[in-house]
Amino acid sequence: MIAAHLAPGPAHVQEHADGLPPARRLWAMAALMTGVSMASLDTAIANTALPALAQQLHAGAAASVWIVNIYQLAMVATLLPFAALGESIGYRRVATAGLALFTLASLGCALAWDLPSLVAARLLQGIGGSAIMGVNTALLRAIYPARLQGQGFGVNALIVAVAFAVGPTLASLILSFASWPWLFAINVPLGAVAWVLARRVLPDNDRSPHALDRKAALYNALAFGLLILLLGDAAHGASAARLGLETLATLACFALLLRRQRGQAAPIFPTDLLARPLFALSALTAVCTFAVQSLAFVALPFHFEATLGRSPVETGFLLTPWPVMVGVMGPLAGRLSDRYHSGLLGGIGLLALCGGMLALLVMPAQAGALDIAWRMALCGVGFGFFQAPNMKAIMGSAPRERAGGASGIVATARLSGQALGAALVAWCLVLSPLRGTFDALAIAAALALIGALVSFARLGLGRPAA
């Protein structure tokens, strides 16, 4: 029975306008969501395990940060080129290649013998994860029929939220019973199974007649890589000369990219899609919202431990209501987005997120666990109510033949927002170690309000297509 569902056939070879049959859809989602969860987990796992990794590799704190930074930088720099490549050679081929590289790079991480070898393997792991995430939402659009695409995006939001929630706990459990290489070795069997499954069940798409512009891909990688580097250095108080040089280099690479793409029908940096008001406003809303999430999850551990006197273990539990409620609300919001305007749902969600951030900001120092939990849960409800509808708005406002470019923007907006949020927290802590976390939460509340206003502004633009 299973073999019959997995056997190659016309539904496997070509994307259907009405999605895949239910049985094949289930297997396709299993393969794709395994890859998405691994790519998401490895960010949270590495963040949590960084002190242990630095100690066991005999590396300094500043140098060991590259274990995290190189992964994020590699992903952001290559997301849009992989999305464009998916339009040219097929999303399935890009996703399966990404799964293979991610799995092999995870094995390389597990076998690393020092910091440079681990950083090199993490670079390859980030590139593999980028290939998966770059075409993820384009594949969701091909897997689900038009009437159920909101549900598909809701499932995606649920998987990412669960991975985000269990990542720190999983890292702590692994380090309690095994050495650090097992943090990465756990991906190898999962990745191998997902790769075999993905090759057989993921749908293919009509190929774009436009070949990948390699020079534009290089300019894109340099521009976004330098942008992430600039944000990090600015937040940590790098010298004015260094920041000035990085700013000029970043602007020069973006200028070269835009000049190279001028007149192209399917540009890697999708200026054709960003010219559509609904698409551009949805992408801007995503950047604001993921910056809020990053601001909160970087600042709140400092706030709970330094200001409220909580232990690291208590802090982990206190953070949990947010991702749990995102997981609960994601599928519900996805279903509602099939009936109601994404601008309305996103705006309501971001107003709730803003209210939750303000409630955390004015929380008394003597707040109990329940006082903290309901505030975190409110933030999670708001974030979860926004995510799936906004993803549907981005994908639905792009033509089907440009689903790859739209998918790349979904992932780029998420990671760029997270990088911006982390940089803003570091900047606040550099400016004022005592008030830094309060300032970061205030910025998060302001960004949530801006995101809500931008989301409501989409109401006059009509509903996105399925």
CORSULFEN-V676621 format. One record per residue. N is the residue number from 1. RES is the residue in one small letter. SS is DSSP state (H for helix, E for strand, C for the rest). OMEGA is omega in radians with two decimals (none if undefined). NEAR is the number of other ideal C-beta (glycine too) atoms within 12 Angstrom. Layout:
n=<N;N>
res=<RES;RES>
ss=<SS;SS>
omega=<OMEGA;OMEGA>
near=<NEAR;NEAR>
This chain:
n=<1;2;3;4;5;6;7;8;9;10;11;12;13;14;15;16;17;18;19;20;21;22;23;24;25;26;27;28;29;30;31;32;33;34;35;36;37;38;39;40;41;42;43;44;45;46;47;48;49;50;51;52;53;54;55;56;57;58;59;60;61;62;63;64;65;66;67;68;69;70;71;72;73;74;75;76;77;78;79;80;81;82;83;84;85;86;87;88;89;90;91;92;93;94;95;96;97;98;99;100;101;102;103;104;105;106;107;108;109;110;111;112;113;114;115;116;117;118;119;120;121;122;123;124;125;126;127;128;129;130;131;132;133;134;135;136;137;138;139;140;141;142;143;144;145;146;147;148;149;150;151;152;153;154;155;156;157;158;159;160;161;162;163;164;165;166;167;168;169;170;171;172;173;174;175;176;177;178;179;180;181;182;183;184;185;186;187;188;189;190;191;192;193;194;195;196;197;198;199;200;201;202;203;204;205;206;207;208;209;210;211;212;213;214;215;216;217;218;219;220;221;222;223;224;225;226;227;228;229;230;231;232;233;234;235;236;237;238;239;240;241;242;243;244;245;246;247;248;249;250;251;252;253;254;255;256;257;258;259;260;261;262;263;264;265;266;267;268;269;270;271;272;273;274;275;276;277;278;279;280;281;282;283;284;285;286;287;288;289;290;291;292;293;294;295;296;297;298;299;300;301;302;303;304;305;306;307;308;309;310;311;312;313;314;315;316;317;318;319;320;321;322;323;324;325;326;327;328;329;330;331;332;333;334;335;336;337;338;339;340;341;342;343;344;345;346;347;348;349;350;351;352;353;354;355;356;357;358;359;360;361;362;363;364;365;366;367;368;369;370;371;372;373;374;375;376;377;378;379;380;381;382;383;384;385;386;387;388;389;390;391;392;393;394;395;396;397;398;399;400;401;402;403;404;405;406;407;408;409;410;411;412;413;414;415;416;417;418;419;420;421;422;423;424;425;426;427;428;429;430;431;432;433;434;435;436;437;438;439;440;441;442;443;444;445;446;447;448;449;450;451;452;453;454;455;456;457;458;459;460;461;462;463;464;465;466>
res=<m;i;a;a;h;l;a;p;g;p;a;h;v;q;e;h;a;d;g;l;p;p;a;r;r;l;w;a;m;a;a;l;m;t;g;v;s;m;a;s;l;d;t;a;i;a;n;t;a;l;p;a;l;a;q;q;l;h;a;g;a;a;a;s;v;w;i;v;n;i;y;q;l;a;m;v;a;t;l;l;p;f;a;a;l;g;e;s;i;g;y;r;r;v;a;t;a;g;l;a;l;f;t;l;a;s;l;g;c;a;l;a;w;d;l;p;s;l;v;a;a;r;l;l;q;g;i;g;g;s;a;i;m;g;v;n;t;a;l;l;r;a;i;y;p;a;r;l;q;g;q;g;f;g;v;n;a;l;i;v;a;v;a;f;a;v;g;p;t;l;a;s;l;i;l;s;f;a;s;w;p;w;l;f;a;i;n;v;p;l;g;a;v;a;w;v;l;a;r;r;v;l;p;d;n;d;r;s;p;h;a;l;d;r;k;a;a;l;y;n;a;l;a;f;g;l;l;i;l;l;l;g;d;a;a;h;g;a;s;a;a;r;l;g;l;e;t;l;a;t;l;a;c;f;a;l;l;l;r;r;q;r;g;q;a;a;p;i;f;p;t;d;l;l;a;r;p;l;f;a;l;s;a;l;t;a;v;c;t;f;a;v;q;s;l;a;f;v;a;l;p;f;h;f;e;a;t;l;g;r;s;p;v;e;t;g;f;l;l;t;p;w;p;v;m;v;g;v;m;g;p;l;a;g;r;l;s;d;r;y;h;s;g;l;l;g;g;i;g;l;l;a;l;c;g;g;m;l;a;l;l;v;m;p;a;q;a;g;a;l;d;i;a;w;r;m;a;l;c;g;v;g;f;g;f;f;q;a;p;n;m;k;a;i;m;g;s;a;p;r;e;r;a;g;g;a;s;g;i;v;a;t;a;r;l;s;g;q;a;l;g;a;a;l;v;a;w;c;l;v;l;s;p;l;r;g;t;f;d;a;l;a;i;a;a;a;l;a;l;i;g;a;l;v;s;f;a;r;l;g;l;g;r;p;a;a>
ss=<C;H;H;H;H;H;C;C;C;H;H;H;H;C;C;C;C;C;C;C;C;H;H;H;H;H;H;H;H;H;H;H;H;H;H;H;H;H;H;H;H;H;H;H;H;H;H;H;H;H;H;H;H;H;H;H;C;C;C;C;H;H;H;H;C;H;H;H;H;H;H;H;H;H;H;H;H;H;H;H;H;H;H;H;H;H;H;H;H;C;H;H;H;H;H;H;H;H;H;H;H;H;H;H;H;H;H;H;H;H;C;C;C;C;H;H;H;H;H;H;H;H;H;H;H;H;H;H;H;H;H;H;H;H;H;H;H;H;H;H;H;H;H;C;C;H;H;H;H;H;H;H;H;H;H;H;H;H;H;H;H;H;H;H;H;H;H;H;H;H;H;H;H;H;H;H;H;C;C;C;C;H;H;H;H;H;H;H;H;H;H;H;H;H;H;H;H;H;H;H;H;C;C;C;C;C;C;C;C;C;C;C;C;H;H;H;H;H;H;H;H;H;H;H;H;H;H;H;H;H;H;H;H;H;H;C;C;C;C;H;H;H;H;H;H;H;H;H;H;H;H;H;H;H;H;H;H;H;H;H;H;C;C;C;C;C;C;C;C;C;H;H;H;H;C;C;H;H;H;H;H;H;H;H;H;H;H;H;H;H;H;H;H;H;H;H;H;H;H;H;H;H;H;H;H;H;H;C;C;C;C;H;H;H;H;H;H;H;H;H;H;H;H;H;H;H;H;H;H;H;H;H;H;H;H;H;H;C;C;C;C;H;H;H;H;H;H;H;H;H;H;H;H;H;H;H;H;H;H;H;H;C;C;C;C;C;C;C;H;H;H;H;H;H;H;H;H;H;H;H;H;H;H;H;H;H;H;H;H;H;H;H;H;H;H;H;C;C;C;H;H;H;H;H;H;H;H;H;H;H;H;H;H;H;H;H;H;H;H;H;H;H;H;H;H;H;H;H;H;H;H;C;C;C;C;H;H;H;H;H;H;H;H;H;H;H;H;H;H;H;H;H;H;H;H;H;H;H;H;H;H;C;C;C;C;C>
omega=<3.13;-3.13;3.13;3.14;-3.05;-3.07;3.13;3.13;-3.09;-3.13;3.12;-3.00;-3.01;3.08;3.09;3.11;-3.12;3.06;-3.14;3.01;-3.02;-3.09;3.13;3.10;3.14;-3.13;3.11;3.11;3.11;3.13;-3.07;-3.10;3.02;3.10;3.14;-3.12;3.12;3.14;3.11;-3.13;-3.01;3.00;-3.11;-3.13;-3.11;3.11;-3.09;-3.03;-3.03;3.11;3.12;3.11;-3.14;-3.12;-3.06;3.09;3.13;-3.12;3.09;-3.09;-3.10;-3.13;-3.07;3.10;3.13;3.05;3.10;-3.02;-3.06;3.12;-3.14;-3.12;3.14;-3.14;-3.08;-3.07;-3.00;-3.09;-3.07;3.04;3.11;3.10;3.10;3.11;3.11;3.09;-3.06;-3.04;3.12;-3.14;-3.11;-3.14;3.12;-3.11;-3.13;3.07;3.10;3.09;3.14;-3.12;3.13;-3.12;3.12;3.12;3.06;3.06;3.07;3.08;-3.12;-3.10;-3.10;-3.06;3.09;-3.08;-3.13;-3.14;3.10;3.12;3.11;3.11;3.10;3.06;3.12;3.11;3.10;3.10;3.09;3.10;3.11;3.11;3.11;-3.06;-3.11;-3.12;-3.05;-3.06;3.03;3.09;3.08;3.13;3.11;-3.08;-3.03;3.01;-3.03;-3.06;-3.09;-3.05;3.06;3.10;3.12;3.10;3.07;3.07;3.10;3.12;3.12;-3.10;3.14;3.14;3.12;3.12;3.13;-3.09;-3.02;-3.10;3.14;3.13;3.13;3.11;3.14;3.13;-3.14;-3.12;3.10;-3.04;-3.06;3.13;-2.99;3.13;-3.14;3.03;-3.09;-3.12;-3.13;3.14;-2.96;3.12;3.11;-3.14;3.14;3.13;-3.13;-3.14;3.13;-3.12;-3.09;-3.14;-3.05;-2.96;-3.13;-3.13;3.05;-3.11;3.01;-3.07;3.05;3.09;-3.09;3.10;3.11;3.08;-3.03;-3.14;3.08;3.10;3.11;3.11;3.13;-3.13;3.12;-3.09;-3.10;3.08;3.12;3.11;3.12;3.10;3.13;3.13;-3.13;-3.12;3.12;-3.13;-3.09;3.00;3.09;-3.10;-3.13;-3.14;-3.14;3.14;3.11;3.12;3.14;3.11;3.13;3.14;3.13;3.14;3.14;3.14;3.08;3.11;3.10;3.14;-3.12;3.11;3.14;-3.05;-3.01;3.11;-3.14;-3.12;-3.10;-3.08;3.13;2.98;-2.82;3.12;3.10;3.11;-3.13;3.05;3.09;-3.04;-3.11;3.13;-3.08;3.14;3.11;3.10;3.11;3.09;3.14;3.13;3.14;-3.02;3.13;2.99;3.08;3.13;-3.11;3.07;-3.10;-3.02;3.01;-3.06;-3.01;3.07;3.07;-3.10;-3.12;-3.04;-3.07;-3.07;-3.08;3.07;3.14;3.10;3.09;3.12;3.10;3.14;3.12;3.12;-3.11;3.11;-2.97;-3.09;-3.14;-3.12;3.10;-3.13;3.02;3.12;3.13;-3.04;-3.05;3.13;3.12;3.13;3.11;3.11;-3.14;-3.13;3.04;-3.09;-3.03;-3.09;-3.14;3.11;3.11;-3.12;-3.14;3.14;3.10;3.14;-3.10;3.00;3.07;3.11;3.09;3.10;3.11;3.12;3.10;3.11;3.07;-3.10;-3.09;-3.11;-3.14;-3.11;-3.13;-3.08;3.10;-3.09;-3.14;3.09;3.12;-3.03;-3.09;3.08;3.11;3.13;3.11;3.07;-3.14;3.09;-3.13;3.14;-3.14;3.13;-3.11;-2.80;-3.09;3.10;-3.13;3.09;3.11;3.13;3.13;-3.09;-3.10;-3.14;3.08;3.05;-3.10;-3.11;3.09;3.13;3.12;3.10;3.10;3.12;3.10;3.12;3.09;-3.10;-3.14;3.11;-3.14;-3.07;3.10;3.08;3.12;3.11;3.11;3.14;3.12;3.12;3.13;3.08;3.14;3.12;3.12;-3.13;3.08;-3.13;-3.09;3.12;-3.10;-3.08;-3.02;-3.10;3.09;3.13;3.14;3.11;3.10;3.09;3.13;3.12;3.14;3.13;3.09;3.11;3.09;3.11;3.12;3.14;3.10;3.14;3.11;3.13;3.14;-3.04;-3.13;-3.05;-3.11;-3.12;3.10;3.06;3.12;none>
near=<8;14;11;13;23;24;17;19;19;14;28;31;20;19;35;26;20;20;28;37;22;17;20;32;33;23;34;43;38;29;40;46;38;35;50;48;40;43;50;40;41;46;41;35;41;43;32;33;38;34;23;26;37;23;17;23;28;12;25;16;16;14;21;30;28;31;45;37;34;36;45;47;35;42;45;43;42;43;51;50;44;46;49;46;40;50;44;29;26;31;47;42;27;44;52;36;31;48;46;29;34;48;40;25;41;43;27;27;42;29;20;31;16;18;29;18;21;38;31;24;38;41;33;32;47;44;37;42;49;50;48;52;53;50;54;56;49;53;51;47;46;43;47;40;24;24;17;29;41;41;34;42;49;39;38;47;48;34;37;43;38;30;32;44;32;27;34;32;25;31;32;25;19;29;25;15;13;20;19;34;28;26;41;39;26;29;42;28;18;29;40;26;21;38;35;22;31;43;25;29;39;49;43;35;35;25;23;30;11;24;19;28;28;16;20;34;33;22;32;43;35;31;38;39;38;32;34;38;33;31;36;33;29;29;30;25;17;22;12;12;11;19;22;16;18;27;23;16;23;29;20;19;31;27;18;24;34;23;19;25;30;16;14;25;22;35;36;47;39;41;29;27;41;29;17;28;22;36;36;28;37;45;43;32;47;45;33;43;51;40;42;52;46;37;46;51;44;34;40;40;29;30;40;33;20;22;27;25;14;25;14;19;16;19;28;30;24;36;43;31;34;38;40;27;37;47;34;25;38;42;30;30;45;39;26;28;45;30;19;26;30;50;37;29;44;48;37;32;45;49;31;37;50;37;27;41;45;25;28;44;31;17;30;14;16;12;24;16;22;13;21;33;27;23;38;40;33;33;48;41;34;43;57;50;42;51;56;49;49;57;49;52;51;49;49;40;38;39;25;27;24;38;44;52;50;51;49;51;49;51;49;47;42;47;44;37;40;39;40;39;37;38;34;37;41;31;27;31;28;20;21;15;17;14;20;27;35;31;27;42;39;29;33;48;36;25;35;45;29;27;45;38;23;33;42;26;25;38;24;13;24;16;24;37;23;28>
